[in-house]
Amino acid sequence: MLTLLGVAVIVLGFALRFNPLLVVMAAAMTSGLAAGLTPVEVLAAFGKAFNTNRYVSVAWLVLPAIGVLERAGLREQARRTIQGLQAATAGRILLAYLALRQVAAALGLTQVAGHAQTVRPLLAPMAEAAAEPLSDDQRQKVRAMSAATDNIGLFFGEDIFLAIGSILLIVGFLDQSGITVEPLALSVWAIPTAIAAFLIHGARLLMFDRHLAPKAEDAA
Amino acid sequence: MIGLPLVYLLSGLMFAAFAVLSAGDRENPKRFGNTAFWGLFALSFLAGDHLGDLGNGVLVLCLALIAGSGQLGVGAPKSTSPQEREGLAATYGVKLYAPALVIPVLVLAGSLTFKHLTVQGVHLVDPKQSTLIALALAALIAAVLSQVMFKQPAGAPVQEGRRLMDLVGWAALLPQMLAALGAVFALAGVGKSIGEIAVMITPADSRFAAVTAYCLGMAAFTIMMGNAFAAFPVMTGGIALPLVIGQFGGDPAVVCAIGMLSGFCGTLLTPLAANFNLVPAALLQLKDRYAVIRAQAPTAVLMLIVNVILMNALAFPR
C-alpha cells in the first residue's frame, strides 16, 4: 500500500502547480523506493521505459509543416473563410466539428485531426472569428472549448470502430478470463454513449454561444 | 525495411536542428537552456538505444531538471508579421488548406497500404508501425509542399517548427514521461493496490451499487493513472467480472464497452492525460494550464452519469 504514495505525490504536485516533469520523476522515485527498489534501479527502469516510449513524441514531426502554413497565413485564411459565413457562430462551428470528429473516429480515422494539425491552425481561429468581438477572457474560453471539443469527439467516437486499441484490449482481457466477445458486439454498445455525448456536448456548445453573446456587446 | 529507427532518426535530426537554431537566437534570454533541452531530446532519439537504461534515466533526469529550474524560454525566430499574413492569406486563399489536408490523407493512405507493400515477400515498410511511418512521411511532404507552394524561405520549416515547439515547451515531453511513469508504477504494483482498495469499498449486495462502483472506479482510477487502459484490467477483474457480470448476470460486451467509456470520462478530467489536456493548453497559449480540463469537465461528469444509467438499463436481461 505504501507504493500509493507515488499517486499522492502526483496529486499534490499537480495541485500545487510544480513543474510536471519534476513531479513525474518524484512520483516514480517515491513509488519505486516504497516498492523496495534502489534509486539507481528506479532511474534505470524509468530511463528504459522513456526510451521504449519514444514513439509517443514522434507526433511533433507535424510542427514544421503547420508552422510554415501559419507563416503563409493559414490561420488568417481560416478566419476569412468564417467571416464570409453569416450564419457561423462559435458554438455552431464547434458543433459541426464535433459531428465530423466523432464520425471520422468511428470510421477509424483517429489520426486525421488533432490539436497540432487541426485545432491550433484551423478550428480555434475559425471559432474565434465567428465569435468576435471577444474579450481576452472569452478568447481563452473559446480556445479551451475548441480543444475540449476535439477530445470529446475523438473519445466518444473511436470506440465504435472495431480495430481500435481499447476494443482489442477488452477482447483480449475477456478472452483471458474465458469469455469470448466479438469486437462488433463491443463497438455496437459504444453507440448509445456516443449519441449521448453528441447531445450533451452539442447542447453545451449551443449554450456556449449565449454565454458569449451578451458579454461580447460589452467588449465592443 | 523502413521502420521506427528511420522515424526516430528524422525526429532526432529535427530536435537537433531546433537545438542548434536556439543557440543562435539572441532574442531568447534562456537560449542555452533551450539548446540543452532540445539537444538532449535529440540525443534520446538518435542514440537512445545505445545509452543503456541508466544512461537514459540520467538523460531524463537532466531534462526534468532543466525544465523544472525554469531554464526554458520562448525563442523568436524571424517570421511574418500579422499584416503580412493577412496579405498572404488574401493572395493564396483556399490553396492554403491543401497542404494541411495532405497530412490526414497521406496518413490514411499510408496506414491502409503500407501493410500490403511487399517486394519479393519482404515488407517495404514495417507493417506494425505503418501509421507512425505514414505520419512522419506525411509531415515531411506537407512541410516541403507548403514551403514550395507559398514560396517560403528554405529554412522556414525548421525555424517555424522551432517557434511552435518553444510554445509547447516542457509539455512536449510530458506524454512520454507519463508513459514511463506508468511502467514504473506497474513495476511497483501501484495499480494492484488501487484495485484492492476499490474492491474493498464496493458494496456487493446491490446491482445498482456494483454498476456505479465499476463506472466511477474506472473514472477515478483513470484520473489517478492518466490512462483508461491501465484502469480497465484492474477494475474489470476486481469489480465487473465477479460482481456486475458474475453475481448479477450482466452482459460482458455491454458492461466492458460502457466501462471503458466511463474510463474515458476520467481521461477528460486529468492532467495526467497530458497529450489531450495539457499539450493543447500550451499549443493554444492558454494562461491557465488546466483550462481545457475546465472546459470539458461538465461534459465528462454528465457522461459518467449517463454511462451508469446506460449500463444499468442495457446490460441486464429483463
HADDOCK unambig.tbl for C-alpha pairs under 7 A between the chains (distance, minus, plus):
assign (segid A and resid 1 and name CA) (segid B and resid 193 and name CA) 5.77 0.50 0.50
assign (segid A and resid 3 and name CA) (segid B and resid 188 and name CA) 6.47 0.50 0.50
assign (segid A and resid 3 and name CA) (segid B and resid 190 and name CA) 5.72 0.50 0.50
assign (segid A and resid 4 and name CA) (segid B and resid 190 and name CA) 5.85 0.50 0.50
assign (segid A and resid 7 and name CA) (segid B and resid 224 and name CA) 6.68 0.50 0.50
assign (segid A and resid 19 and name CA) (segid B and resid 68 and name CA) 5.31 0.50 0.50
assign (segid A and resid 21 and name CA) (segid B and resid 64 and name CA) 5.15 0.50 0.50
assign (segid A and resid 21 and name CA) (segid B and resid 68 and name CA) 6.85 0.50 0.50
assign (segid A and resid 21 and name CA) (segid B and resid 174 and name CA) 6.51 0.50 0.50
assign (segid A and resid 22 and name CA) (segid B and resid 64 and name CA) 5.48 0.50 0.50
assign (segid A and resid 22 and name CA) (segid B and resid 65 and name CA) 6.98 0.50 0.50
assign (segid A and resid 22 and name CA) (segid B and resid 68 and name CA) 5.97 0.50 0.50
assign (segid A and resid 24 and name CA) (segid B and resid 178 and name CA) 6.95 0.50 0.50
assign (segid A and resid 24 and name CA) (segid B and resid 181 and name CA) 6.71 0.50 0.50
assign (segid A and resid 28 and name CA) (segid B and resid 181 and name CA) 5.81 0.50 0.50
assign (segid A and resid 28 and name CA) (segid B and resid 184 and name CA) 6.13 0.50 0.50
assign (segid A and resid 28 and name CA) (segid B and resid 185 and name CA) 6.89 0.50 0.50
assign (segid A and resid 31 and name CA) (segid B and resid 185 and name CA) 6.69 0.50 0.50
assign (segid A and resid 31 and name CA) (segid B and resid 188 and name CA) 6.21 0.50 0.50
assign (segid A and resid 32 and name CA) (segid B and resid 184 and name CA) 6.84 0.50 0.50
assign (segid A and resid 32 and name CA) (segid B and resid 188 and name CA) 5.72 0.50 0.50
assign (segid A and resid 35 and name CA) (segid B and resid 188 and name CA) 5.22 0.50 0.50
assign (segid A and resid 43 and name CA) (segid B and resid 54 and name CA) 6.20 0.50 0.50
assign (segid A and resid 43 and name CA) (segid B and resid 57 and name CA) 4.86 0.50 0.50
assign (segid A and resid 44 and name CA) (segid B and resid 53 and name CA) 4.67 0.50 0.50
assign (segid A and resid 44 and name CA) (segid B and resid 54 and name CA) 4.10 0.50 0.50
assign (segid A and resid 44 and name CA) (segid B and resid 57 and name CA) 5.22 0.50 0.50
assign (segid A and resid 45 and name CA) (segid B and resid 53 and name CA) 6.72 0.50 0.50
assign (segid A and resid 45 and name CA) (segid B and resid 184 and name CA) 6.50 0.50 0.50
assign (segid A and resid 46 and name CA) (segid B and resid 57 and name CA) 5.82 0.50 0.50
assign (segid A and resid 46 and name CA) (segid B and resid 180 and name CA) 5.60 0.50 0.50
assign (segid A and resid 46 and name CA) (segid B and resid 181 and name CA) 6.73 0.50 0.50
assign (segid A and resid 46 and name CA) (segid B and resid 184 and name CA) 6.23 0.50 0.50
assign (segid A and resid 47 and name CA) (segid B and resid 53 and name CA) 5.24 0.50 0.50
assign (segid A and resid 47 and name CA) (segid B and resid 54 and name CA) 6.15 0.50 0.50
assign (segid A and resid 47 and name CA) (segid B and resid 56 and name CA) 4.34 0.50 0.50
assign (segid A and resid 47 and name CA) (segid B and resid 57 and name CA) 3.56 0.50 0.50
assign (segid A and resid 47 and name CA) (segid B and resid 60 and name CA) 6.68 0.50 0.50
assign (segid A and resid 48 and name CA) (segid B and resid 53 and name CA) 4.69 0.50 0.50
assign (segid A and resid 48 and name CA) (segid B and resid 56 and name CA) 6.50 0.50 0.50
assign (segid A and resid 49 and name CA) (segid B and resid 180 and name CA) 4.67 0.50 0.50
assign (segid A and resid 49 and name CA) (segid B and resid 183 and name CA) 6.32 0.50 0.50
assign (segid A and resid 50 and name CA) (segid B and resid 176 and name CA) 6.32 0.50 0.50
assign (segid A and resid 50 and name CA) (segid B and resid 177 and name CA) 6.24 0.50 0.50
assign (segid A and resid 50 and name CA) (segid B and resid 180 and name CA) 4.92 0.50 0.50
assign (segid A and resid 51 and name CA) (segid B and resid 48 and name CA) 6.03 0.50 0.50
assign (segid A and resid 51 and name CA) (segid B and resid 56 and name CA) 6.79 0.50 0.50
assign (segid A and resid 53 and name CA) (segid B and resid 176 and name CA) 6.03 0.50 0.50
assign (segid A and resid 53 and name CA) (segid B and resid 179 and name CA) 6.71 0.50 0.50
assign (segid A and resid 54 and name CA) (segid B and resid 176 and name CA) 6.54 0.50 0.50
assign (segid A and resid 56 and name CA) (segid B and resid 175 and name CA) 6.85 0.50 0.50
assign (segid A and resid 56 and name CA) (segid B and resid 176 and name CA) 5.75 0.50 0.50
assign (segid A and resid 57 and name CA) (segid B and resid 176 and name CA) 6.49 0.50 0.50
assign (segid A and resid 58 and name CA) (segid B and resid 11 and name CA) 6.44 0.50 0.50
assign (segid A and resid 61 and name CA) (segid B and resid 11 and name CA) 6.48 0.50 0.50
assign (segid A and resid 61 and name CA) (segid B and resid 136 and name CA) 6.31 0.50 0.50
assign (segid A and resid 61 and name CA) (segid B and resid 139 and name CA) 6.07 0.50 0.50
assign (segid A and resid 62 and name CA) (segid B and resid 139 and name CA) 4.79 0.50 0.50
assign (segid A and resid 63 and name CA) (segid B and resid 161 and name CA) 4.89 0.50 0.50
assign (segid A and resid 63 and name CA) (segid B and resid 164 and name CA) 6.64 0.50 0.50
assign (segid A and resid 64 and name CA) (segid B and resid 143 and name CA) 6.01 0.50 0.50
assign (segid A and resid 64 and name CA) (segid B and resid 157 and name CA) 4.48 0.50 0.50
assign (segid A and resid 64 and name CA) (segid B and resid 158 and name CA) 5.76 0.50 0.50
assign (segid A and resid 64 and name CA) (segid B and resid 160 and name CA) 5.79 0.50 0.50
assign (segid A and resid 64 and name CA) (segid B and resid 161 and name CA) 3.84 0.50 0.50
assign (segid A and resid 65 and name CA) (segid B and resid 139 and name CA) 6.29 0.50 0.50
assign (segid A and resid 65 and name CA) (segid B and resid 142 and name CA) 5.59 0.50 0.50
assign (segid A and resid 65 and name CA) (segid B and resid 143 and name CA) 3.81 0.50 0.50
assign (segid A and resid 65 and name CA) (segid B and resid 146 and name CA) 6.81 0.50 0.50
assign (segid A and resid 65 and name CA) (segid B and resid 157 and name CA) 6.17 0.50 0.50
assign (segid A and resid 67 and name CA) (segid B and resid 157 and name CA) 6.64 0.50 0.50
assign (segid A and resid 67 and name CA) (segid B and resid 160 and name CA) 4.57 0.50 0.50
assign (segid A and resid 67 and name CA) (segid B and resid 161 and name CA) 5.40 0.50 0.50
assign (segid A and resid 67 and name CA) (segid B and resid 164 and name CA) 6.67 0.50 0.50
assign (segid A and resid 68 and name CA) (segid B and resid 143 and name CA) 6.95 0.50 0.50
assign (segid A and resid 68 and name CA) (segid B and resid 146 and name CA) 6.48 0.50 0.50
assign (segid A and resid 68 and name CA) (segid B and resid 147 and name CA) 6.55 0.50 0.50
assign (segid A and resid 68 and name CA) (segid B and resid 156 and name CA) 6.17 0.50 0.50
assign (segid A and resid 68 and name CA) (segid B and resid 157 and name CA) 5.54 0.50 0.50
assign (segid A and resid 68 and name CA) (segid B and resid 160 and name CA) 5.86 0.50 0.50
assign (segid A and resid 69 and name CA) (segid B and resid 96 and name CA) 6.99 0.50 0.50
assign (segid A and resid 69 and name CA) (segid B and resid 146 and name CA) 6.21 0.50 0.50
assign (segid A and resid 71 and name CA) (segid B and resid 79 and name CA) 6.43 0.50 0.50
assign (segid A and resid 71 and name CA) (segid B and resid 80 and name CA) 5.79 0.50 0.50
assign (segid A and resid 71 and name CA) (segid B and resid 85 and name CA) 6.70 0.50 0.50
assign (segid A and resid 72 and name CA) (segid B and resid 85 and name CA) 6.01 0.50 0.50
assign (segid A and resid 72 and name CA) (segid B and resid 88 and name CA) 5.84 0.50 0.50
assign (segid A and resid 72 and name CA) (segid B and resid 89 and name CA) 6.92 0.50 0.50
assign (segid A and resid 72 and name CA) (segid B and resid 150 and name CA) 6.56 0.50 0.50
assign (segid A and resid 73 and name CA) (segid B and resid 85 and name CA) 4.40 0.50 0.50
assign (segid A and resid 73 and name CA) (segid B and resid 86 and name CA) 6.30 0.50 0.50
assign (segid A and resid 73 and name CA) (segid B and resid 88 and name CA) 5.57 0.50 0.50
assign (segid A and resid 73 and name CA) (segid B and resid 89 and name CA) 4.76 0.50 0.50
assign (segid A and resid 74 and name CA) (segid B and resid 89 and name CA) 6.60 0.50 0.50
assign (segid A and resid 74 and name CA) (segid B and resid 96 and name CA) 5.78 0.50 0.50
assign (segid A and resid 76 and name CA) (segid B and resid 85 and name CA) 6.69 0.50 0.50
assign (segid A and resid 76 and name CA) (segid B and resid 86 and name CA) 5.89 0.50 0.50
assign (segid A and resid 76 and name CA) (segid B and resid 89 and name CA) 6.03 0.50 0.50
assign (segid A and resid 77 and name CA) (segid B and resid 89 and name CA) 5.05 0.50 0.50
assign (segid A and resid 77 and name CA) (segid B and resid 93 and name CA) 6.28 0.50 0.50
assign (segid A and resid 111 and name CA) (segid B and resid 104 and name CA) 6.70 0.50 0.50
assign (segid A and resid 112 and name CA) (segid B and resid 104 and name CA) 4.30 0.50 0.50
assign (segid A and resid 115 and name CA) (segid B and resid 280 and name CA) 5.88 0.50 0.50
assign (segid A and resid 120 and name CA) (segid B and resid 283 and name CA) 6.84 0.50 0.50
assign (segid A and resid 120 and name CA) (segid B and resid 284 and name CA) 6.12 0.50 0.50
assign (segid A and resid 140 and name CA) (segid B and resid 286 and name CA) 6.11 0.50 0.50
assign (segid A and resid 143 and name CA) (segid B and resid 284 and name CA) 6.68 0.50 0.50
assign (segid A and resid 144 and name CA) (segid B and resid 291 and name CA) 5.85 0.50 0.50
assign (segid A and resid 144 and name CA) (segid B and resid 292 and name CA) 4.70 0.50 0.50
assign (segid A and resid 144 and name CA) (segid B and resid 295 and name CA) 6.10 0.50 0.50
assign (segid A and resid 145 and name CA) (segid B and resid 292 and name CA) 6.72 0.50 0.50
assign (segid A and resid 145 and name CA) (segid B and resid 295 and name CA) 5.53 0.50 0.50
assign (segid A and resid 147 and name CA) (segid B and resid 280 and name CA) 6.38 0.50 0.50
assign (segid A and resid 147 and name CA) (segid B and resid 292 and name CA) 6.43 0.50 0.50
assign (segid A and resid 148 and name CA) (segid B and resid 292 and name CA) 5.72 0.50 0.50
assign (segid A and resid 148 and name CA) (segid B and resid 295 and name CA) 6.22 0.50 0.50
assign (segid A and resid 148 and name CA) (segid B and resid 296 and name CA) 5.31 0.50 0.50
assign (segid A and resid 151 and name CA) (segid B and resid 276 and name CA) 6.54 0.50 0.50
assign (segid A and resid 155 and name CA) (segid B and resid 264 and name CA) 6.57 0.50 0.50
assign (segid A and resid 170 and name CA) (segid B and resid 256 and name CA) 6.81 0.50 0.50
assign (segid A and resid 173 and name CA) (segid B and resid 233 and name CA) 6.92 0.50 0.50
assign (segid A and resid 181 and name CA) (segid B and resid 253 and name CA) 6.39 0.50 0.50
assign (segid A and resid 185 and name CA) (segid B and resid 253 and name CA) 6.11 0.50 0.50
assign (segid A and resid 186 and name CA) (segid B and resid 253 and name CA) 5.22 0.50 0.50
assign (segid A and resid 186 and name CA) (segid B and resid 254 and name CA) 6.64 0.50 0.50
assign (segid A and resid 186 and name CA) (segid B and resid 257 and name CA) 5.41 0.50 0.50
assign (segid A and resid 189 and name CA) (segid B and resid 254 and name CA) 5.69 0.50 0.50
assign (segid A and resid 189 and name CA) (segid B and resid 257 and name CA) 6.10 0.50 0.50
assign (segid A and resid 190 and name CA) (segid B and resid 257 and name CA) 6.02 0.50 0.50
assign (segid A and resid 190 and name CA) (segid B and resid 258 and name CA) 6.58 0.50 0.50
assign (segid A and resid 193 and name CA) (segid B and resid 307 and name CA) 6.73 0.50 0.50
assign (segid A and resid 197 and name CA) (segid B and resid 303 and name CA) 6.50 0.50 0.50
assign (segid A and resid 200 and name CA) (segid B and resid 299 and name CA) 6.64 0.50 0.50
assign (segid A and resid 201 and name CA) (segid B and resid 299 and name CA) 5.84 0.50 0.50
